[in-house]
């Protein structure tokens, strides 16, 4: 056994040995990377459900996986399974159906879809369909005809199914911090390995829950782009004419390990999780403090956790949602936290191509941050034809950039004021 | 690393249930010498009984009406209980402490609008263009605040906004086990120097047709009048859902001592695991968990709080497991908390930790909650309380709450 390697605070070093990804661009690292670096958009007209009467008719759905009638938890599970299979295969960790560590799953809260609600309401053949509303719904629920929906719509359902399939250790954790969820899953894995509780962790985000009601809800918050005539051009982070985000689906999985454990088994190290930072906001349910202090703190704390300085950041994987509010606040916070170094730091929003994958976004962008380091190529922010004159950053507009990258910062800011920043570097730490 | 692990103290408790608000109210009712009458509503979710939340004065913890209006009953109850816990721990209104307080909320989701859902279902059933009707109905009937009130992570968001808790903020989901994982994770972080103070807890409101529907799908609800959880084994079992909001302040010993705060109790250990719930599997998991705490369980009487929710066959399996403690020379004095409080789901485990801490700090255990003979009297001063938690669908846990080597908070 070699000497145990520690970080600047004496903690085990956390590395990534497996990455899996599925987005509106496609399945797997190779397909996604090819499309990310050629500036391809995965946003399309929605075909899963009727958009008649909706203000937004576009999304980056993953609608080719073919589980049959759409059912949100089954779809989120299917996406999660794809990214987990890819990541675990790359990592060659454990054995089939036996992953040697806990599962941290970022997932949107379970909700019964309207199709399923109406299926129950209408009842099985021969049901007593007297009465109305929930009285009838609850009575038909109790017939036993829809028992399969009981476990499926539990909040812990998807993680439990994944734990069964991949044989992760202990009680899996399903978590949500809204749009920061995927990054929170990585944080929890990092913390568990740093504590020495485990040598490995399966950190995942999945988002497959896009239906009529979800579109309507975000519409009512004025959060979505309505540029329906040009789906591929609708997500335009940092642009002057940005008008909201584009909802999307996808999943990513990172296999995290302690550096010592990965070395001991001869695993290929894909990158190092150098540090994480977090700070909750107190201002508003959907908006950041006007002075950006919570996001600034999040970024500053992530730097402090790594022991690095702003100058060590080579590139930023932006939260970059394409909402007027987020992109302005992200610029403000980065200006404050990175100071003059920001002017020299390329910042790119994957959401310009993928859309905003909500619960999965933090994990997907962590995966892409690592691919960026590996390739020495920064994917572009597409649809940036007229950059917001008040956002003075190098947003890598429209065309990828070849540049050696050692360290990437990845930002995730959620509704509800939950903010997370992750920093990844190439090996060696 | 051979760093000595920090002790985890419970230094603040905020508690509202169907039986009342606050530790004193619960203490009086649970030690009155007879089984308190549970608060049961048989109408609201008929044919199922539920334990409704007691009336409480929202404005004392959520003073702004604008904040109150942004939440549904579930978020209000959690935000209220969180405020009680912060007050109790002496953290409320202290900006420095609040900025260093981490939060893990165990959450389901907020209430759906039952009237809107019902009207839409009834209309869709007879519509010849249901897709267009659904979209039009959602666009006209949903309100932005309702969506935010439903979001699982917005209980934590509201706690940050209303009370100013701003260090890390995580929301765990997954029914009963979300409460277990929240406390288990917070304790691990404190023990390893990843935080000194945590606000941890959750809430559940039983008077919700959308959740009644979900549990009815699995035939998981007890039908008919209230009955002790153990007695439900005779008729295929079933849960009675309960309402509670409970938050705990967990704190490292050093941090609490430095600011001169006495604990109710010490969180000695929380362990958990899972299985596929084939016959006997959960019992086997519980046996393995027991091995991890058994060296701290001396022979003789042991105070045990069970979260047994009432569904079968878990009810019979968990009872058999608890009674098998006698094979180790332990005489368990079991209290099935769900008999009085119902299954409060994500709040259940935090609630039992609060009850266990109450018993430790007051130096006595509760009277039996059931008179069938399974719940034995316990007359000693409980130095420790074992908490057993089996999720209604998945997950098993054991936890040990005990007496630290330090002066406790009593009835002061």
Interface residues (C-beta under 8 A of the other chain):
Chain A: X10 X49 X50 X51 X52 X53 X54 X55 X107 X109 X110 X111 X112 X114 X117 X118 X120 X121 X122 X132 X133 X134 X136 X137 X138 X141 X142 X144 X146 X147 X149 X150 X151 X153 X154 X155 X156 X159 X160 X163 X164 X170 X171 X172 X173 X174 X175 X176 X177 X178 X184 X188 X191 X192 X194 X195 X196 X197 X212 X213 X216 X217 X218 X219 X220 X221 X278 X279 X280 X281 X282 X283 X284 X285 X286 X294 X414 X415 X416 X417 X418
Chain B: X1 X70 X103 X107 X108 X109 X114 X115 X117 X118 X119 X120 X121 X122 X124 X125 X130 X131 X132 X134 X135 X136 X138 X139 X142 X143 X144 X147 X148 X150 X151 X152 X153 X154 X156 X157 X158 X160 X161 X164 X165 X166 X167 X168 X169 X170 X171 X172 X173 X174 X175 X177 X178 X180 X181 X184 X185 X188 X189 X192 X194 X209 X210 X212 X213 X214 X215 X216 X217 X218 X219 X220 X221 X272 X273 X274 X276 X391 X393 X394 X395 X397
